[in-house]
């Protein structure tokens, strides 16, 4: 089945989200150590999933300029392209995704201890990034 993968890339952890086969809904998938992200995605594909696009959160400041963390994403893009040369990459503004992720966890009734878990924040942020892309590209 065709899936779009949302990626919230960070130095330590990478939040992942996945679309439904129709590309309408994004769901949190997993949080993976940054050092293991390419291997994780290769295993995901090996299990029979077809990735049609990566949507990579791109850090911008409020004024639209590249945030400091954009340099990390810029270094990751060639690695992703090398591992998956036939899968296009779209960049999506990730401003406020962590704030939105915390709000979604509160609104969803998640316990305070679970909201403190950065793994939850990362994968929910990836889902917000992916959903934003899917909504804009219907």
C-alpha positions in Angstrom: 0.0 0.0 0.0 1.2 3.5 -0.8 2.2 5.6 2.2 3.6 9.0 2.8 6.0 9.3 5.7 6.3 12.4 7.8 9.6 13.0 9.5 10.4 15.3 12.4 14.2 15.2 12.3 16.3 16.0 15.3 19.9 15.4 16.4 19.0 12.8 18.9 15.5 11.5 17.9 13.4 11.4 14.8 9.6 11.4 15.0 7.8 9.5 12.3 4.3 9.5 11.0 2.5 7.6 8.3 -0.4 8.4 6.0 -3.3 6.1 5.3 -3.2 4.5 1.8 -5.5 7.2 0.4 -3.3 10.0 1.7 -6.0 11.6 3.8 -5.0 11.0 7.4 -1.7 11.1 9.2 -1.0 8.9 12.3 2.0 8.9 14.6 4.2 5.9 13.8 7.4 5.7 15.9 10.3 7.7 17.4 13.7 6.4 16.4 17.2 7.4 17.3 18.6 9.6 14.6 21.6 7.3 14.0 19.1 4.4 13.2 16.6 6.3 11.0 17.8 5.1 7.6 17.9 1.5 8.8 14.4 1.8 10.3 13.0 3.1 7.0 14.7 0.4 5.0 13.2 -2.2 7.3 9.8 -0.5 6.9 10.0 -0.8 3.1 11.3 -4.4 3.4 8.1 -5.3 5.2 6.1 -4.6 2.1 5.1 -0.9 2.6 5.5 1.4 -0.4 6.7 4.9 0.4 5.6 7.3 -2.2 7.0 10.5 -0.6 8.8 11.7 2.5 7.5 14.9 4.1 10.4 16.4 6.1 9.7 19.0 8.7 11.9 22.1 8.0 12.7 24.4 11.0 12.0 28.1 10.3 12.1 31.1 12.5 9.1 33.3 13.0 10.4 35.6 10.2 10.6 32.7 7.8 14.4 32.4 7.9 16.1 29.1 8.5 16.3 28.2 12.1 19.5 26.9 13.6 18.2 23.3 13.5 17.7 23.6 9.7 21.4 22.8 9.3 20.8 19.3 10.8 17.9 18.7 8.4 20.1 19.9 5.5 22.7 17.3 6.4 20.1 14.6 6.6 18.5 15.2 3.2 21.4 13.8 1.2 21.5 10.7 3.4 17.8 10.1 2.8 18.2 10.7 -1.0 21.1 8.3 -1.2 19.2 5.6 0.6 15.9 6.2 -1.3 16.8 7.8 -4.6 13.4 7.2 -6.2 11.3 8.7 -3.4 10.7 12.4 -3.6 11.2 14.6 -0.5 8.9 17.5 0.3 9.8 20.1 3.0 7.1 21.3 5.3 7.3 24.3 7.7 7.5 22.8 11.2 7.0 26.0 13.2 4.9 25.5 16.3 4.6 21.7 15.8 5.9 20.9 19.3 3.4 23.4 20.8 0.6 21.9 18.7 1.7 18.4 19.7 1.5 19.2 23.4 -1.9 20.8 22.9 -3.1 17.6 21.1 -1.8 15.4 23.9 -3.7 17.5 26.5 -6.8 17.7 24.4 -6.6 13.9 23.9 -6.5 13.3 27.6 -2.9 12.0 27.7 -1.5 11.7 31.2 1.1 14.3 32.3 3.8 11.7 32.6 3.2 10.5 29.0 3.2 14.2 27.8 6.7 14.6 29.3 8.0 11.7 27.1 9.8 13.4 24.2 9.3 10.3 22.1 5.5 11.0 22.1 6.1 14.7 21.3 8.3 13.8 18.3 6.0 11.3 16.7 2.9 13.5 17.2 4.9 16.5 15.8 5.7 14.3 12.7 2.0 13.6 12.4 1.1 17.3 12.5 3.8 18.0 9.9 2.4 15.3 7.6 -1.2 16.2 8.1 -0.4 19.8 7.2 1.2 18.6 4.0 -1.7 16.3 3.2 -4.3 18.9 3.8 -2.5 21.5 1.6 -2.0 19.0 -1.2 -5.4 17.4 -1.5 
